[in-house]
Amino acid sequence: MPVYVFACPVCGRFELTRPMARAADEARCPDCRHEARRVFTPPSLPALASGVRRALEAEEASAHEPRVVAEKRGRPMPRPVVPAPPCALSH
């Protein structure tokens, strides 16, 4: 369930866990019971693995100005093995 942040005018910020269907419902401070307003915050997303993060950063960087490749890198691809056609038998 999502966690929502609210601000009480007396006690300050607090968090409530509630279903998304109840996101717009009013909230009261758990300490003083004053009506609190919802504070909009960015969603909490898990951190990406370093390899995924580097790949996304490289993709984002190349979106506007692609890097120019000056030389081929890596190993050549293996050539496919093509089977020889069967011998034609004469009748």
C-alpha positions in Angstrom: 0.0 0.0 0.0 1.2 3.5 -0.7 2.5 5.8 2.0 1.2 9.4 2.0 2.7 12.4 3.7 0.5 14.9 5.5 1.3 18.1 7.3 -0.3 19.1 10.6 -0.2 22.8 11.3 0.6 22.1 15.0 2.8 18.9 15.0 4.4 18.9 11.5 4.7 16.1 9.0 3.5 12.5 9.5 2.9 9.5 7.2 -0.2 7.4 6.6 -0.4 4.1 4.8 -3.7 3.8 3.0 -5.2 2.3 -0.2 -5.0 4.5 -3.3 -8.8 4.7 -3.4 -8.5 6.7 -0.1 -5.7 9.0 -1.1 -7.9 12.0 -1.3 -9.7 11.4 2.1 -9.0 13.9 4.8 -6.6 13.0 7.5 -6.2 14.0 11.1 -2.9 14.2 13.0 -2.4 11.1 15.1 -1.0 13.2 18.0 -3.3 16.3 18.3 -6.2 15.3 16.0 -5.9 18.5 14.0 -7.0 18.3 10.3 -3.9 17.9 8.1 -3.3 18.6 4.5 -1.6 16.2 2.1 1.9 17.0 1.0 2.7 15.8 -2.6 6.0 14.0 -2.7 7.8 12.0 -5.5 7.1 8.3 -5.5 9.6 6.1 -3.6 11.2 3.9 -6.2 13.8 1.2 -5.5 17.4 1.9 -6.4 18.5 0.5 -9.7 21.3 -2.0 -10.0 24.5 -0.3 -11.1 24.7 -2.0 -14.5 21.1 -1.0 -15.3 21.7 2.5 -14.1 24.9 2.9 -16.3 23.0 1.5 -19.3 20.1 4.0 -18.8 22.6 6.9 -18.3 24.4 5.9 -21.5 21.1 5.7 -23.4 20.0 9.1 -22.1 23.4 10.7 -23.0 23.2 9.3 -26.5 19.7 10.4 -27.2 20.7 14.0 -28.1 24.2 13.5 -29.4 25.2 10.0 -30.3 28.8 9.0 -29.7 30.8 8.5 -32.9 32.4 5.1 -33.3 36.0 5.4 -34.6 36.9 1.7 -34.6 35.4 -1.7 -34.5 35.6 -3.5 -31.2 35.1 -7.0 -30.0 35.5 -10.3 -31.8 34.2 -11.0 -35.3 31.0 -12.9 -35.5 31.5 -16.6 -36.4 30.6 -17.5 -39.9 27.5 -19.7 -40.2 28.1 -23.2 -41.3 26.2 -23.9 -44.6 25.8 -27.6 -45.3 26.8 -28.7 -48.8 23.9 -29.6 -51.0 23.3 -33.3 -51.5 24.8 -34.9 -54.6 22.4 -35.1 -57.6 22.0 -38.7 -58.6 21.4 -39.5 -62.2 18.9 -42.1 -63.2 
